[in-house]
Amino acid sequence: MNKPSRKEIDTEINRIYIEYGALTPTLVVEVAKNPKSVLHHLFEWDDAKAGESFRLSQARAIITSVKVNIITETHKISAVSYVRDPRLASSEQGYISVDKLKTDKDLARESIKYEFQRAYAHLHRAKTHAQLLGMEDQVSALLNTFEDIKETMEV
């Protein structure tokens, strides 16, 4: 079978989300197990080469590759269609449609807060590397900005 097009993959991920009301790597792998699934050939099914955890990683990559285009009067925004579901932070990793977030301000705020926490953690780790390379001042300035934003998100 030929490799599915980007549109076919996007359509199938959207179909799964609509049909099941959720989108998790486990669910995507389960649907893709069917050899007739558009997603089937995107996974490595030979357990001698890759196990379930690798397929879950592949599912995460497929989910986060789905993009949404938003065109305004001044510019076009291209972003992922599914982001980490903040309601599932302590349980299985799952995703939620940005369309759903647009209709739920509290959930949208939690989602943005989660993304800023991730970015902050990466910057904090970069600061350690920057200290070794004599570039701590630049990274510290970014961290201070993130701390200010984090405080406004918690209000």
Contacts in CASP RR format, 6 or more apart in sequence:
PFRMAT RR
TARGET T0000
AUTHOR 0000-0000-0000
METHOD contacts of the structure
MODEL  1
MNKPSRKEIDTEINRIYIEYGALTPTLVVEVAKNPKSVLHHLFEWDDAKA
GESFRLSQARAIITSVKVNIITETHKISAVSYVRDPRLASSEQGYISVDK
LKTDKDLARESIKYEFQRAYAHLHRAKTHAQLLGMEDQVSALLNTFEDIK
ETMEV
1 40 0 8 1.000
1 41 0 8 1.000
3 41 0 8 1.000
4 12 0 8 1.000
4 38 0 8 1.000
4 39 0 8 1.000
4 41 0 8 1.000
4 42 0 8 1.000
8 38 0 8 1.000
9 38 0 8 1.000
9 39 0 8 1.000
9 42 0 8 1.000
9 62 0 8 1.000
9 65 0 8 1.000
9 66 0 8 1.000
10 66 0 8 1.000
10 67 0 8 1.000
10 81 0 8 1.000
11 38 0 8 1.000
12 31 0 8 1.000
12 37 0 8 1.000
12 38 0 8 1.000
12 39 0 8 1.000
13 23 0 8 1.000
13 28 0 8 1.000
13 39 0 8 1.000
13 62 0 8 1.000
13 63 0 8 1.000
13 66 0 8 1.000
13 81 0 8 1.000
13 82 0 8 1.000
14 66 0 8 1.000
14 81 0 8 1.000
16 23 0 8 1.000
16 27 0 8 1.000
16 28 0 8 1.000
16 31 0 8 1.000
17 23 0 8 1.000
17 82 0 8 1.000
17 97 0 8 1.000
20 27 0 8 1.000
22 94 0 8 1.000
23 63 0 8 1.000
23 82 0 8 1.000
23 94 0 8 1.000
23 95 0 8 1.000
23 96 0 8 1.000
23 97 0 8 1.000
24 92 0 8 1.000
24 93 0 8 1.000
24 94 0 8 1.000
24 95 0 8 1.000
25 56 0 8 1.000
25 57 0 8 1.000
25 59 0 8 1.000
25 60 0 8 1.000
25 63 0 8 1.000
25 93 0 8 1.000
25 94 0 8 1.000
26 56 0 8 1.000
26 59 0 8 1.000
26 92 0 8 1.000
28 39 0 8 1.000
28 59 0 8 1.000
28 62 0 8 1.000
28 63 0 8 1.000
29 43 0 8 1.000
29 52 0 8 1.000
29 55 0 8 1.000
29 56 0 8 1.000
29 58 0 8 1.000
29 59 0 8 1.000
31 37 0 8 1.000
31 39 0 8 1.000
32 39 0 8 1.000
32 40 0 8 1.000
32 42 0 8 1.000
32 43 0 8 1.000
32 55 0 8 1.000
32 59 0 8 1.000
33 40 0 8 1.000
33 45 0 8 1.000
34 40 0 8 1.000
39 62 0 8 1.000
42 58 0 8 1.000
42 62 0 8 1.000
43 55 0 8 1.000
43 58 0 8 1.000
43 59 0 8 1.000
44 50 0 8 1.000
44 51 0 8 1.000
44 54 0 8 1.000
44 55 0 8 1.000
44 58 0 8 1.000
60 93 0 8 1.000
63 82 0 8 1.000
63 95 0 8 1.000
64 80 0 8 1.000
64 82 0 8 1.000
64 95 0 8 1.000
65 80 0 8 1.000
66 80 0 8 1.000
66 81 0 8 1.000
66 82 0 8 1.000
67 78 0 8 1.000
67 79 0 8 1.000
67 80 0 8 1.000
67 81 0 8 1.000
68 78 0 8 1.000
68 79 0 8 1.000
68 80 0 8 1.000
68 81 0 8 1.000
68 98 0 8 1.000
69 76 0 8 1.000
69 77 0 8 1.000
69 78 0 8 1.000
70 76 0 8 1.000
70 77 0 8 1.000
70 78 0 8 1.000
70 79 0 8 1.000
71 77 0 8 1.000
79 98 0 8 1.000
80 98 0 8 1.000
81 97 0 8 1.000
81 98 0 8 1.000
81 99 0 8 1.000
82 95 0 8 1.000
82 96 0 8 1.000
82 97 0 8 1.000
82 98 0 8 1.000
83 95 0 8 1.000
83 96 0 8 1.000
83 98 0 8 1.000
83 101 0 8 1.000
83 111 0 8 1.000
83 115 0 8 1.000
84 93 0 8 1.000
84 94 0 8 1.000
84 95 0 8 1.000
84 96 0 8 1.000
84 111 0 8 1.000
84 114 0 8 1.000
84 115 0 8 1.000
85 94 0 8 1.000
85 95 0 8 1.000
85 96 0 8 1.000
85 111 0 8 1.000
86 96 0 8 1.000
86 107 0 8 1.000
86 110 0 8 1.000
86 111 0 8 1.000
86 113 0 8 1.000
86 114 0 8 1.000
87 96 0 8 1.000
87 107 0 8 1.000
87 110 0 8 1.000
88 94 0 8 1.000
89 114 0 8 1.000
96 107 0 8 1.000
96 111 0 8 1.000
100 107 0 8 1.000
101 107 0 8 1.000
101 108 0 8 1.000
101 111 0 8 1.000
102 108 0 8 1.000
109 153 0 8 1.000
112 153 0 8 1.000
113 150 0 8 1.000
113 153 0 8 1.000
113 154 0 8 1.000
116 146 0 8 1.000
116 149 0 8 1.000
116 150 0 8 1.000
116 153 0 8 1.000
117 150 0 8 1.000
119 146 0 8 1.000
120 143 0 8 1.000
120 146 0 8 1.000
120 147 0 8 1.000
120 150 0 8 1.000
123 139 0 8 1.000
123 142 0 8 1.000
123 143 0 8 1.000
123 146 0 8 1.000
124 143 0 8 1.000
126 139 0 8 1.000
127 136 0 8 1.000
127 139 0 8 1.000
127 140 0 8 1.000
127 143 0 8 1.000
130 136 0 8 1.000
130 138 0 8 1.000
130 139 0 8 1.000
130 140 0 8 1.000
END
